Amino acid sequence: MQENYLAKWLSGALSEAELAEFKKSEAYASYVKLKEVSETLEAPEFDVDQAFEQLRATRMEEAPKVITLHPFKKFLRVAAAIAILLTGSYFYVNSLDESISTQLADRTEITLPDNSEIILNADSKITYSEKNWDTNRDVKLEGEAFFKVAKGQKFTVSTSQGTVTVLGTQFNVENRDGFFEVTCYEGLVSVSHNGMETKLPAGNSFMVIDGEIKETGKPHNMEPSWVNDESSFERIPLEFVLSELERQFNIKVNTQNVDKNLLFTGTFSNTDLNMALKSISTPSRMNYKLEGDNVLFYAEKTP
């Protein structure tokens, strides 16, 4: 029965019982969105009454008998509404941005329309417009990603904490809660943060922790370590190290009597949890206890 509900719903002819049943269908939410979009479009002028009169005149010439056309007139209105709905759905679908995300302990690689490449780290998301890519190379980033940008017009990475602009280069952007870092591995990037612009040549980084710009060391490799299944840190508060551990292994980390502001320098494996736990706990003088998907780090003196 629900295949007849769309036309009746558009014409307002559904009974309360039919409307209640129609709202339970999986397609109802999509129809509502498409109807909302179609209402914002300017459809071509269509005089239903004039079309009806022309149709009636033609029919009367062909067949002189009297027939009732009111149901057909109603059908024309519904057909016109469906045509507008379909037009709206076309523009709605084609205006949607591409969105790609990763889960915890996940990673993926994306090739953009201009053959630029993105490697997306765990618990991250990018959004861009494929339709307008030729004129607007803009990527919105939540989380962390390594970019290999094909040469061309301006390429922008927009985040909640700053904007990175390049023409063609290789760089890494990490945009986490309370942490923002951009590292240039090739070429030159421009970082805009709080109205201030900083030029980063290859081999340099720009870092902000809890709103404060920090000095950083120089990258030792030609790409971020996480691309090769390791997470590396140089004088980074332990809080952010433990958060990255959670993302890479999809675990829950708790601490007891641990100073999470302690600056950590070191590396942990993104594929071997036990090795990662030892790599963090030993230089930080902590013990740990692993139970299922939960890890407790505690100070060595804690009973």
Order of alpha helices (4+ residues) and beta strands (2+ residues): alpha-alpha-alpha-alpha-alpha-beta-beta-beta-beta-beta-beta-beta-beta-beta-beta-beta-beta-beta-beta-alpha-beta-beta-alpha-beta-beta
